[in-house]
Each structure stands twice: as structure tokens, then as C-alpha cells.
Amino acid sequence: MLLRRLIVEALEQHPNLPERPSITARRFYYDIVGHGSQAALLCAWKAFGADHLVAGSDYPVLLAYESYRQNFFYLRDSILPPEDVEKILHHNAQIVLGLPH
């Protein structure tokens, strides 16, 4: 929804952007902290793909709602393919940080 809104509103306001805002948004990385919301996780996965999602901490806010273990459990308990879960939990952050993987 927000990607579509970015396209319509941003292009009306700024017609000379070098690329569509939805393209720019898809180059960012997003953390999966969703406080257990499978719907939010699925939306992020569909909008940005597993390659642009990373495990996140939302420190110190997350600890007021759930443990880090719970945060990562809801990812493992999701309908996402196991290879995508593996990317999100173990590989994407290494790529973002330029670490060997």
C-alpha cells in the first residue's frame, strides 16, 4: 500500500525524480521486528523479498514486549520458505555489513 502511495504522490509532487520511489525503497534493508505479527512479516516479505529483510532488535523497545527468542521464533514459525528464513536470520546482515558469508 505504501509503495503504491509513494509512486502516486511522490511523482505528482516531484516529477523529475531519478527513479520511482518504490524502486528506491526496494534497495533498502528492513528488520523483521513485528512484535509477532505474521501479517506484517508476510507483507514485508512480499513487498521487499527475503533478500532485503534482516533480523532486528528494536533495542530497547522490543524487550518491553517480548524476548529476542520470541521475536526470532515467530519468523521460524511463519509460512516463509526455510531458505528465506535462513537468509533473514543468518546471511543478509553479513552482506549488508560486508562480512564474509
DSSP file (Angstrom, degrees, kcal/mol; ACC not computed):
  #  RESIDUE AA STRUCTURE BP1 BP2  ACC     N-H-->O    O-->H-N    N-H-->O    O-->H-N    TCO  KAPPA ALPHA  PHI   PSI    X-CA   Y-CA   Z-CA
    1    1 A M     >        0   0    0      0, 0.0     4,-2.1     0, 0.0     5,-0.1   0.000 360.0 360.0 360.0 -47.5    0.0    0.0    0.0
    2    2 A L  H  >  +     0   0    0      2,-0.2     4,-2.5     1,-0.2     5,-0.2   0.859 360.0  54.9 -69.2 -34.0    2.7    2.5    1.0
    3    3 A L  H  > S+     0   0    0      2,-0.2     4,-1.9     1,-0.2    -1,-0.2   0.932 110.1  46.5 -63.3 -43.9    4.8    1.7   -2.1
    4    4 A R  H  > S+     0   0    0      1,-0.2     4,-2.3     2,-0.2    -2,-0.2   0.908 111.7  51.4 -63.1 -41.5    1.9    2.4   -4.4
    5    5 A R  H  X>S+     0   0    0     -4,-2.1     4,-2.6     1,-0.2     5,-0.5   0.889 106.6  54.4 -64.0 -39.2    1.2    5.6   -2.4
    6    6 A L  I  X>S+     0   0    0     -4,-2.5     4,-1.8     1,-0.2     5,-0.6   0.914 108.7  49.3 -58.8 -42.9    4.8    6.7   -2.8
    7    7 A I  I  X5S+     0   0    0     -4,-1.9     4,-1.5     3,-0.2     5,-0.2   0.961 116.7  39.4 -61.9 -52.3    4.6    6.2   -6.6
    8    8 A V  I  X5S+     0   0    0     -4,-2.3     4,-1.3     2,-0.2    -2,-0.2   0.960 124.3  34.9 -66.2 -53.3    1.4    8.2   -7.0
    9    9 A E  I  X5S+     0   0    0     -4,-2.6     4,-2.1    -5,-0.2     5,-0.2   0.908 118.6  48.1 -74.2 -42.2    2.0   11.1   -4.5
   10   10 A A  I  X<S+     0   0    0     -4,-1.8     4,-3.3    -5,-0.5    -1,-0.2   0.914 111.9  49.2 -66.8 -41.4    5.8   11.5   -4.9
   11   11 A L  H  <<S+     0   0    0     -4,-1.5    -1,-0.2    -5,-0.6    -2,-0.2   0.832 110.9  50.6 -69.7 -29.7    5.7   11.5   -8.7
   12   12 A E  H  < S+     0   0    0     -4,-1.3    -1,-0.2    -5,-0.2    -2,-0.2   0.913 119.2  37.1 -68.5 -41.8    2.9   14.1   -8.7
   13   13 A Q  H  < S+     0   0    0     -4,-2.1    -2,-0.2     1,-0.2    -3,-0.2   0.826 133.6  24.2 -78.3 -33.4    4.9   16.3   -6.3
   14   14 A H    ><  +     0   0    0     -4,-3.3     3,-1.2    -5,-0.2    -1,-0.2  -0.677  64.7 170.4-136.2  77.9    8.3   15.6   -7.8
   15   15 A P  T 3  S+     0   0    0      0, 0.0    -1,-0.1     0, 0.0    -4,-0.1   0.648  73.3  61.5 -68.7 -13.6    8.0   14.5  -11.4
   16   16 A N  T 3   +     0   0    0      2,-0.0    -5,-0.1     3,-0.0    -2,-0.0   0.097  67.9 140.6-102.9  23.6   11.8   14.7  -12.1
   17   17 A L    <   -     0   0    0     -3,-1.2     3,-0.1     1,-0.1    -3,-0.0  -0.358  59.2-125.8 -62.3 145.0   13.0   12.1   -9.6
   18   18 A P  S    S+     0   0    0      0, 0.0     2,-0.3     0, 0.0    -1,-0.1   0.767  89.0   3.2 -67.0 -23.9   15.8   10.0  -10.9
   19   19 A E  S    S-     0   0    0      0, 0.0     5,-0.0     0, 0.0    -2,-0.0  -0.978  92.7 -81.0-153.2 162.9   13.8    6.8  -10.2
   20   20 A R    >>  -     0   0    0     -2,-0.3     4,-1.8     1,-0.1     3,-1.0  -0.404  39.1-124.9 -64.9 140.4   10.5    5.8   -8.8
   21   21 A P  H 3> S+     0   0    0      0, 0.0     4,-2.6     0, 0.0     5,-0.2   0.812 110.5  60.4 -57.8 -30.7   10.3    5.9   -5.0
   22   22 A S  H 3> S+     0   0    0      2,-0.2     4,-1.3     1,-0.2   -18,-0.1   0.842 104.0  50.3 -67.3 -31.1    9.2    2.3   -4.9
   23   23 A I  H <4 S+     0   0    0     -3,-1.0     4,-0.5     2,-0.2    -1,-0.2   0.921 111.1  48.5 -69.2 -44.8   12.4    1.3   -6.6
   24   24 A T  H >< S+     0   0    0     -4,-1.8     3,-1.6     1,-0.2     4,-0.5   0.925 109.3  53.0 -59.7 -45.3   14.4    3.3   -4.1
   25   25 A A  H >< S+     0   0    0     -4,-2.6     3,-0.9     1,-0.3    -1,-0.2   0.819 102.8  58.6 -61.8 -31.7   12.5    1.7   -1.2
   26   26 A R  T 3< S+     0   0    0     -4,-1.3    -1,-0.3     1,-0.2    -2,-0.2   0.578  97.5  61.4 -77.2  -8.2   13.3   -1.8   -2.5
   27   27 A R  T <  S+     0   0    0     -3,-1.6    -1,-0.2    -4,-0.5    -2,-0.2   0.608  91.1  85.5 -89.8 -12.5   17.0   -1.1   -2.3
   28   28 A F  S <  S-     0   0    0     -3,-0.9     2,-0.4    -4,-0.5    -3,-0.0  -0.309  77.2-124.6 -78.9 167.8   16.8   -0.6    1.5
   29   29 A Y        -     0   0    0     -2,-0.1     2,-0.4    24,-0.0    24,-0.2  -0.923  22.9-159.9-113.3 144.5   17.0   -3.3    4.1
   30   30 A Y  E     -a   53   0A   0     22,-2.5    24,-2.5    -2,-0.4     2,-0.2  -0.962  14.1-127.1-127.4 138.7   14.3   -3.7    6.7
   31   31 A D  E     -a   54   0A   0     -2,-0.4    24,-0.2    22,-0.2    57,-0.0  -0.529  16.0-131.3 -85.4 158.2   14.3   -5.5   10.0
   32   32 A I        +     0   0    0     22,-1.8     2,-0.5    -2,-0.2    23,-0.1   0.303  57.6 134.4 -92.8   8.2   11.7   -8.1   10.9
   33   33 A V        +     0   0    0      1,-0.2    -2,-0.1     2,-0.1    24,-0.1  -0.456  14.2 144.7 -62.4 112.9   10.7   -6.8   14.3
   34   34 A G    >   -     0   0    0     -2,-0.5     3,-1.6    37,-0.1    -1,-0.2   0.174  65.4-113.4-136.1  13.8    7.0   -7.0   14.1
   35   35 A H  T 3  S-     0   0    0      1,-0.3     3,-0.1     2,-0.0    -2,-0.1   0.877  81.6 -48.4  50.6  43.0    6.1   -8.0   17.6
   36   36 A G  T 3  S+     0   0    0      1,-0.2     2,-0.9    35,-0.1    -1,-0.3   0.507  95.0 148.5  83.5   4.6    4.8  -11.3   16.5
   37   37 A S    <>  -     0   0    0     -3,-1.6     4,-1.9     1,-0.2    -1,-0.2  -0.633  26.4-174.3 -80.0 107.0    2.7  -10.0   13.6
   38   38 A Q  H  > S+     0   0    0     -2,-0.9     4,-2.7     1,-0.2     5,-0.2   0.843  86.0  57.5 -65.2 -33.5    2.7  -12.7   10.9
   39   39 A A  H  > S+     0   0    0      2,-0.2     4,-2.4     1,-0.2    -1,-0.2   0.922 106.9  46.6 -64.1 -44.2    0.7  -10.3    8.7
   40   40 A A  H  > S+     0   0    0      2,-0.2     4,-2.3     1,-0.2    -1,-0.2   0.909 113.4  49.5 -64.7 -41.6    3.4   -7.6    8.9
   41   41 A L  H  X S+     0   0    0     -4,-1.9     4,-2.5     2,-0.2    -2,-0.2   0.933 111.9  47.8 -62.1 -46.9    6.2  -10.2    8.2
   42   42 A L  H  X S+     0   0    0     -4,-2.7     4,-2.5     1,-0.2     5,-0.2   0.895 111.4  50.9 -63.2 -41.1    4.3  -11.5    5.2
   43   43 A C  H  X S+     0   0    0     -4,-2.4     4,-2.6     2,-0.2     5,-0.2   0.928 112.0  46.5 -62.4 -45.3    3.7   -8.0    3.8
   44   44 A A  H  X>S+     0   0    0     -4,-2.3     4,-2.8     2,-0.2     5,-0.6   0.912 112.9  50.3 -63.3 -42.3    7.4   -7.1    4.2
   45   45 A W  H  X5S+     0   0    0     -4,-2.5     4,-1.6     1,-0.2    -2,-0.2   0.909 114.5  43.5 -62.5 -43.7    8.4  -10.3    2.6
   46   46 A K  H  <5S+     0   0    0     -4,-2.5    -2,-0.2    -5,-0.2    -1,-0.2   0.879 118.8  43.9 -70.4 -37.4    6.1   -9.8   -0.4
   47   47 A A  H  <5S+     0   0    0     -4,-2.6    -2,-0.2    -5,-0.2    -3,-0.2   0.892 133.4  13.4 -75.5 -40.0    7.0   -6.2   -0.8
   48   48 A F  H  <5S-     0   0    0     -4,-2.8    -3,-0.2    -5,-0.2    -2,-0.2   0.621  99.4-125.6-116.1 -17.4   10.7   -6.3   -0.4
   49   49 A G    ><< -     0   0    0     -4,-1.6     3,-1.7    -5,-0.6    -3,-0.1   0.148  33.5 -79.5  82.9 155.9   11.7  -10.0   -0.7
   50   50 A A  G >  S+     0   0    0      1,-0.3     3,-1.4     2,-0.2    -1,-0.2   0.782 123.7  68.6 -61.7 -28.2   13.7  -12.1    1.7
   51   51 A D  G 3  S+     0   0    0      1,-0.3    -1,-0.3    -6,-0.1    -2,-0.1   0.655 102.6  45.3 -68.1 -13.9   17.0  -10.6    0.3
   52   52 A H  G <  S+     0   0    0     -3,-1.7   -22,-2.5    -4,-0.1     2,-0.4   0.125  95.1  89.4-117.7  20.8   16.1   -7.3    1.9
   53   53 A L  E <   -a   30   0A   0     -3,-1.4     2,-0.3   -24,-0.2   -22,-0.2  -0.947  51.9-177.0-116.4 140.2   15.0   -8.4    5.3
   54   54 A V  E     -a   31   0A   0    -24,-2.5   -22,-1.8    -2,-0.4     2,-0.2  -0.939  35.6 -97.5-132.0 154.6   17.3   -8.7    8.3
   55   55 A A        -     0   0    0     33,-1.4     2,-0.3    -2,-0.3   -24,-0.0  -0.521  50.2-169.1 -66.6 137.0   16.9   -9.9   11.9
   56   56 A G        -     0   0    0     -2,-0.2    -1,-0.0     1,-0.1   -26,-0.0  -0.828  29.2-154.7-129.8 167.8   16.5   -6.8   14.1
   57   57 A S        -     0   0    0     -2,-0.3     5,-0.3     2,-0.1     6,-0.1   0.713  13.9-154.2-112.6 -29.6   16.5   -6.0   17.7
   58   58 A D    >>  -     0   0    0      1,-0.2     4,-1.7     3,-0.1     3,-1.0   0.822  43.2-136.4  52.1  31.4   14.4   -2.8   18.1
   59   59 A Y  T 34  +     0   0    0      1,-0.3    -1,-0.2     2,-0.2    -2,-0.1  -0.348  68.8   2.8 -63.3 137.1   16.5   -2.3   21.2
   60   60 A P  T 34 S+     0   0    0      0, 0.0     4,-0.5     0, 0.0     3,-0.4  -0.953 126.0  60.8 -93.6   5.1   15.4   -1.4   23.8
   61   61 A V  T X4 S+     0   0    0     -3,-1.0     3,-1.8     1,-0.2     4,-0.5   0.905  97.0  59.7 -62.5 -44.4   11.8   -1.2   22.8
   62   62 A L  G >X S+     0   0    0     -4,-1.7     4,-2.8    -5,-0.3     3,-2.2   0.866  94.6  63.7 -54.8 -40.3   11.4   -4.9   21.9
   63   63 A L  G 34 S+     0   0    0     -3,-0.4    -1,-0.3     1,-0.3    -2,-0.2   0.733  94.7  61.0 -61.3 -21.6   12.3   -6.1   25.4
   64   64 A A  G <4 S+     0   0    0     -3,-1.8    -1,-0.3    -4,-0.5    -2,-0.2   0.688 118.1  28.3 -75.0 -17.6    9.2   -4.4   26.8
   65   65 A Y  T <4 S-     0   0    0     -3,-2.2     2,-0.3    -4,-0.5    -2,-0.2   0.768 129.6 -13.9-112.1 -39.2    7.0   -6.6   24.7
   66   66 A E     <  -     0   0    0     -4,-2.8    -1,-0.4     4,-0.0     2,-0.1  -0.981  68.0 -95.3-161.3 162.4    8.8   -9.9   24.0
   67   67 A S     >  -     0   0    0     -2,-0.3     4,-2.0     1,-0.1     5,-0.1  -0.398  37.4-112.0 -80.1 163.8   12.2  -11.6   24.3
   68   68 A Y  H  > S+     0   0    0      1,-0.2     4,-2.2     2,-0.2     5,-0.2   0.877 119.2  58.9 -62.8 -35.9   14.5  -11.8   21.4
   69   69 A R  H  > S+     0   0    0      1,-0.2     4,-2.2     2,-0.2    -1,-0.2   0.924 106.1  47.5 -58.8 -44.5   13.9  -15.5   21.3
   70   70 A Q  H  > S+     0   0    0      1,-0.2     4,-2.1     2,-0.2    -1,-0.2   0.897 108.6  55.8 -63.7 -39.3   10.2  -14.9   20.8
   71   71 A N  H  X S+     0   0    0     -4,-2.0     4,-0.6     1,-0.2    -1,-0.2   0.900 113.8  38.9 -60.1 -42.1   11.0  -12.4   18.0
   72   72 A F  H  X S+     0   0    0     -4,-2.2     4,-2.0     1,-0.2    -1,-0.2   0.790 109.8  61.6 -81.0 -27.1   13.0  -14.9   16.1
   73   73 A F  H  X S+     0   0    0     -4,-2.2     4,-2.3    -5,-0.2    -2,-0.2   0.900  98.5  56.0 -64.1 -40.8   10.6  -17.8   16.9
   74   74 A Y  H  < S+     0   0    0     -4,-2.1    -1,-0.2     1,-0.2    -2,-0.2   0.838 107.1  51.1 -64.8 -27.8    7.8  -16.1   15.1
   75   75 A L  H >< S+     0   0    0     -4,-0.6     3,-1.4     1,-0.2     5,-0.3   0.938 111.6  45.7 -69.2 -46.5   10.0  -15.9   12.0
   76   76 A R  H 3< S+     0   0    0     -4,-2.0    -2,-0.2     1,-0.3    -1,-0.2   0.794 113.0  52.2 -65.1 -27.2   10.8  -19.6   12.2
   77   77 A D  T 3< S+     0   0    0     -4,-2.3    -1,-0.3    -5,-0.2    -2,-0.2   0.370  93.5 101.7 -89.3   3.8    7.1  -20.3   12.8
   78   78 A S  S <  S-     0   0    0     -3,-1.4    -3,-0.1    -5,-0.2     7,-0.1  -0.158  86.0-109.7 -82.5 178.5    6.0  -18.3    9.7
   79   79 A I  S    S+     0   0    0    -41,-0.1    -1,-0.1     2,-0.0    -3,-0.1   0.377  77.8 122.0 -88.7   3.7    4.9  -19.6    6.3
   80   80 A L  S    S-     0   0    0     -5,-0.3     5,-0.1     1,-0.1   -38,-0.0  -0.366  77.0 -95.5 -64.9 145.5    8.1  -18.2    4.7
   81   81 A P    >>  -     0   0    0      0, 0.0     4,-2.0     0, 0.0     3,-1.0  -0.329  32.5-118.3 -60.2 143.2   10.2  -20.8    3.0
   82   82 A P  H 3> S+     0   0    0      0, 0.0     4,-2.3     0, 0.0     5,-0.1   0.832 114.0  56.6 -54.6 -35.0   13.0  -22.2    5.2
   83   83 A E  H 3> S+     0   0    0      1,-0.2     4,-1.7     2,-0.2     5,-0.1   0.838 107.4  48.7 -68.1 -30.7   15.7  -20.9    2.8
   84   84 A D  H <> S+     0   0    0     -3,-1.0     4,-2.5     2,-0.2    -1,-0.2   0.888 109.3  52.0 -72.7 -39.9   14.3  -17.4    3.2
   85   85 A V  H  X S+     0   0    0     -4,-2.0     4,-2.7     1,-0.2     5,-0.3   0.915 108.9  51.9 -59.6 -42.7   14.2  -17.7    7.0
   86   86 A E  H  X>S+     0   0    0     -4,-2.3     4,-2.5    -5,-0.2     5,-0.8   0.912 109.4  49.0 -61.1 -44.2   17.9  -18.7    6.8
   87   87 A K  I  X>S+     0   0    0     -4,-1.7     5,-2.9     3,-0.2     4,-1.4   0.940 113.5  46.7 -58.8 -47.9   18.8  -15.7    4.7
   88   88 A I  I  <5S+     0   0    0     -4,-2.5   -33,-1.4     1,-0.2     5,-0.3   0.909 120.0  37.3 -64.9 -43.5   16.9  -13.3    7.1
   89   89 A L  I  <5S+     0   0    0     -4,-2.7    -1,-0.2    -5,-0.2    -2,-0.2   0.813 135.0  10.9 -79.8 -30.3   18.4  -14.8   10.3
   90   90 A H  I  <5S+     0   0    0     -4,-2.5    -3,-0.2    -5,-0.3     4,-0.2   0.685 124.8  33.4-127.2 -22.5   22.0  -15.6    9.2
   91   91 A H  I  X<S+     0   0    0     -4,-1.4     4,-1.8    -5,-0.8     3,-0.2   0.827  98.2  63.3-113.6 -38.5   23.1  -14.2    5.8
   92   92 A N  H  ><S+     0   0    0     -5,-2.9     4,-2.6     1,-0.2     5,-0.2   0.885 102.5  51.9 -62.9 -40.6   21.6  -10.8    4.9
   93   93 A A  H  > S+     0   0    0     -6,-0.4     4,-2.5    -5,-0.3    -1,-0.2   0.883 107.3  54.5 -63.7 -36.3   23.1   -8.9    7.8
   94   94 A Q  H  >>S+     0   0    0     -3,-0.2     5,-2.9     2,-0.2     4,-0.5   0.902 109.8  47.2 -62.4 -39.8   26.5  -10.3    6.8
   95   95 A I  H ><5S+     0   0    0     -4,-1.8     3,-1.0     3,-0.2    -2,-0.2   0.944 112.1  49.1 -65.7 -48.2   26.0   -9.0    3.3
   96   96 A V  H 3<5S+     0   0    0     -4,-2.6    -2,-0.2     1,-0.3    -1,-0.2   0.894 115.8  43.8 -58.0 -41.6   24.9   -5.5    4.5
   97   97 A L  H 3<5S-     0   0    0     -4,-2.5    -1,-0.3    -5,-0.2    -2,-0.2   0.469 112.4-118.4 -85.3  -2.4   27.9   -5.3    6.8
   98   98 A G  T <<5 +     0   0    0     -3,-1.0    -3,-0.2    -4,-0.5    -4,-0.1   0.794  62.7 148.5  71.0  27.9   30.3   -6.6    4.2
   99   99 A L      < -     0   0    0     -5,-2.9    -1,-0.2    -6,-0.2    -2,-0.1  -0.612  56.3 -93.3 -92.3 153.7   31.3   -9.6    6.3
  100  100 A P              0   0    0      0, 0.0    -1,-0.1     0, 0.0    -5,-0.0  -0.389 360.0 360.0 -64.1 143.6   32.3  -12.9    4.9
  101  101 A H              0   0    0     -2,-0.1    -6,-0.1    -3,-0.0    -7,-0.0   0.340 360.0 360.0-136.9 360.0   29.4  -15.3    4.5
